[in-house]
Each structure stands twice: as C-alpha cells, then as structure tokens.
Amino acid sequence: VEPAIVIQGAWLKRDSTLRTTPDLVEGVHNWFSPTKGFLHTQTEFNSKKWGVIGPGYRKVSGDTFHEENKPGCGAMCREVPRRNGQTLVDGFEANKDSELILLEGWTNMGENNGYYRSENPAWSYPCQYINLVRKYADPTPETIRFQAEGADRFYDTTPENLGRSYADRALDVGALNDGSGWYVGWVEPGEWIEYQDVTLGCGTYRFTARIATWNEGHSLRLALPRLGSVGLPNTNNAFELVHLGETTLGTGNYNLKVIFETKGVNLDWFFLKKVDDKC
C-alpha cells in the first residue's frame, strides 16, 4: 500500500512533480507564522482543504532559554497569547471544512505551543487544551478513560502528597507495584477528584472504576444524576474493576467528580462507555 502524505507547501517549490503525484501526495499544508498574530492556516490542494493550528506561541527567535521568554514579552518573542483557549478555538473554527488538521506542537514546551496538561496560569484547568481538541475531534466519544492522578481539581485533607509520586501537589498519589502508572490513595471521607469540562454527546453511559480495598465496608460515588453510592468489595489490596452504574446524559459539558465516602480505597482510573444513543 502506497502511503498518503501531507507535505509542507515549500516542498512544491523544490519539486514541482509533487503536484502531479496525487497517489502519493494527498495534501499540502503551510506552517503559520506567529508574527502575523494568529496560529492557523488553511491550504487547498487536490480539491481539498488542509489545516494547521496551534494554541499559543512565545519564543525569542533561535533561543529557547532566553530570559525574555516569559508572558508579556510581545514582539521580541513573537508572542501569540493563548487567550484562555480562544486562539486554538479560532484555528478549529477557521478549519471546519478542512479534510485534515495538523496540531502543531503537541508537547512543544520550548515554544510554549503545547496542548499538554499544565497548572500554568495560561491554562484555566490542567486538561483544558486536551479537552478542546477532544471537543472538536470527537464531540460524542464512545469511551474515555480518566487516570485518577491526572485530575483537574481535587479536595485533599492533607497539605502534602502522602504518596510522594507523580506530582508536587497535595493530591495523594502512589506508584503501582507493576510500574505501569499511579493511583490515588490515602483517602479520607469527603475527599474527591474532578475532571472538568468534559464534552459528551446525548446517550446512556456506563461507568467502571479500577479500585483496590483491603477490607469490607468501603464506598464511593460518581456525582452525576441518578448515580448513587457504590459499595466496594474487599479486593485484598489487588486492583479490580467495579461497576459504578449507568445514567443517561444530554449533550453538553460535564464536570465528572468521584467522591470518596470512606477511607481505605485506592483508585487507579475510571472509564466511561457509551452504551446507547437514546436520550
């Protein structure tokens, strides 16, 4: 099978034969220039449109670690502010009819052009830019898994991370014994974790969690309509899957909050699966 390639527009100037090889070159894109004050382009090729977008930009030319690479550096660092996500939204809206959109700089910390999770003040909440991408790329997701340690917001009764893993914040996170990730533990009644502004389509969703407990009598709940407290089995401190219930939701954005009703619960992740499109 021959690959279908989306190339940079500059390549056409170097090799004009690329225009006549539609079986190889599927599309053409043109990188944006931050000096223009916006971070998106759209290019037409082979009767289709191809886009490139970015969420923000800030870098003194040629010097990632320049002392002026900080918010408000303006023209010196070719700064394009994130504007609370609006710069990225503008790019998506300008490319609504594009066949494909390239997301420039997914982990680009050097140019402050990434979509990664962050507690930087330029993010309204850690997963803001990941959620914006999901909203446009997959507004009616069939499945999503939420890692407990990556919660956007949380309430923890201790000022330090008792598990001393993953992040330097008060959420108590420990490392899984098999080295595959982390879990939230050392919980107290009333503590919670939350994932903000999650876009879901209309339908019925089933929720499942991967938890570990070491005796009977523990519970938690997911704060959504028609979902109540869930009693947890004794797993002898081994992680097992527990069903949290099903509920029907309308199209919209949701804050998904897991509330720990008792101590003695470790949470690795919880998972949603759309089981019905009916509302």
Disulfide bonds with the S-S distance in Angstrom:
Cys73-Cys77 1.68
Cys202-Cys279 1.13
